[in-house]
């Protein structure tokens, strides 16, 4: 790596982190509104800067390799809340496993089917497949099955925002009021973004949301290649 490459890498990492902190500030101003997601804000700001500086995404991706590398330990760290919440899971293990499996599989199949129905390309369909998983896992999975990590990151965030806005209303409409069920649904369908919005219901919903995030990510990683093969990819 040349001195120029090191400087470029340092600059783009600083810019990316600064954009994220800008997103955190906007979220505080917006009183934690789901639309003011710091990762989404960072993506938009970085995209604007890339366009303004005529920097190709491939060059930016190479420059920010350190941030990409940190996705792996961030994913492993999901095991911490899972370990702390394991006692809660044992009380309703069968329902949790069935809910996670059904939610993860439905998300993957429906996402790919929708893209194919609307005439989307193979790359877009594969990028849509792991959208319900937490963003670090979704990015890693889509890279393994041939999707586009940047697109998957955006889809995962948008999906999380939609889930955050709608999950409680939808579940209330079908008479689901149990906090643990709401937390599990939020973590499974909307990852951390939706989970943050149900955490205010208490420790129980927050714990099950963490379980949903971690285990749905694991199921997505395991099932994604099979689902992709099922659609002929």
N, C-alpha and C positions, 0 to 999 in steps of 0.2 A: 504494500500500500504506500503510495507516494504522499508527500507532505500536502499536496493539493487535495488528495482524497481524504486525508485526515481532517483538514480544515473544513471541507464540504460536509463531511459526516458530522463534525461538531456543530456546525451552523444549523443543519437541518434538524438535528436532535434537539437543540435549544429552541428552535422555532416551533417544533412539534409540541414540546412540553409547555412552551409559553401559550400556544393556542389552546391546549387543554386547560391550563389555569385560567385563561380567559373564559372558557366554558364554565368552569366552576364558579367564577364571579357572576356570570350571567344567570346561572341557576339560583344563586342566593338572591339576586335581585328579583327573579321571577318567582320567588318563594317555592322553590323545588318543583315547579311545573314540569310535567313529563316532556313537554316539547323542548325545554331548555336543557337538553341532555349534553353534558360536557364533551362526551366523545363525538356526538354528532356535530356540535359546534366546532370542535377541533378539525374534523374531517372537512367541513365546509371552508374553514379558514385556510387550511393547508392547500386544498384544491385551488382556491383563489390565488394563493401565492405561487403555486406551481404554474398556473396559467399566466400570471403576470410576469414571471421570470423565464417563461418558456423552458421550464425544466421538465424533461420527460419523467413519467412515473417510475420507469425502470431505474433511472438515476437516483431518484428520491428513495426508492426501496433499498437500493444498495447502500446509500448513505446512512440510512436509519437501521442498519442491521442489528445494532445493539438492542433497540427497542423490540425488534422482532424476536431476538434471542430470549428476551425477558418474558415472552409470552409463555414459555414452557414452565418456569417456576411459578408464574402467576396461576397457571392451570392446576399445578400440583397443590398450590395453597388452598384450593377449594376443599381439600381433604380435611382441613382444620375444622370448619363449621360442621362438616359431616360427622366427624368424630365426636364433637361436643353434643350433637343432637341425636346420637344413635339410640339413646334410651327412649326418646319419643317415637322413633321409627318402629321399635319392637312391639309397641302396643297396637299398631295397625299395619303390620308389615305386608300382609296380603293385599290390602287396598292400595297401599303406597306403590307396590311393585306393579300392580295392574294399571293404576293411573299413569305411572311414569311410562310404561311400555306403550299404552294406548296413545298417550299424548305425544310422545316422541315420534312414533311411527306415523301417526296421522299428520303431524306437521311436515315430515319429510315427503310423504306421498302426495299430500295435497299441494305442497309448494311446487314440486316438479310437474304435477298434472296441470296446475294452473298455467305455468309457463308454456308447456307444450300446447295447451288448449288455445292460448293466445298467439301461438306461432313464434314463441321465443326460441333462441338458439340453444344448442347443447350446453355451451359455456354458461349461459344465464341460468339454465335449469339446474346445472350442477352447483352453481353458486347459491341458488335458492334452497337447495336441499337441506343444509345444516343450519338454516337461519334461526331456529328456535334455541339452539345451544348458546351458551355464553360466548361472547365474541372471541376470546382467545382460542377456545376449543373449535368454534366454527371456522376460524381462519385456518387452523391446522388441518382440520378435516377436509375443507374444500381444496387445499393444496394437494392433498393426497389423492383425491378423486378426479382432479382435473378442472376444478372451477377457478374462479378469479377471487383471490383473497380480499382485495379492496372492495369489490362489489358485495361479497358475503358480509364484510364488516358493516357496510352501510345497510344491507337488508336486515341484519341481526339487530341493529340499533333501531331502525324504523319499526321492525316487528315488536321490539320491546316496548317502544313508545305506544304503539297501538294496543298492545296487551295491557299496559299500565292504565290507559284511559278507559278501557272497556271491561277488564276482567271482573271487577266487583259488580258492575251493572249486569253483565251477562249471567254471572252465577246467581245473583239475586233474582233475576228473571226466571230461573229454573229452580228456585227455592233452595239453593245451596247457601247456607249461612254459617256452617262450621268453619272456624278460623283456620284450623289445620288444613282443611280441604282447599280453602281460598289461597293459603300460602303455597301449597304444593302446586296448584294450578298456575299461580303467578310465576313461580320459579321455573316450571316446566315450559310454559308457553312464552314467557316474556323475559326470562333470565333476570339479571340483576336490576334492570330498569323497572320492571313490573314488581319485582320483589321489594324494592325500596318503597314502593307505594302501598304495600300491604303490611310492611313492618310496623306501621303505626297501630295496627290492631293488637299488638302484643308480642311477647317472646315466642309463644307457640307458633303463630303464623309465620313469624320471621325465621324460626328454626326450620319449619317445613319448606319455606321458600328456598332456604339454603340447600336443603336436601334435594329439592326439585332442580336447582341449578346444577349441582354437582353430578347427580345420577342421570339426569336427562342428557348432560354433556357426554357422560360415559356411554350411554345407550346409543346416542347419535354417532359417536366415533366407531362403535362396534357394528351398527346396522347400516351406516351410510353406504359402504361399498356394495352391500347386497341390494339395497334399494336402487342404487344407480344401475346395477346389473339387471334388475328387474325391468327397468325402462329401456334396456338395450344400450346403455352407455359403456 
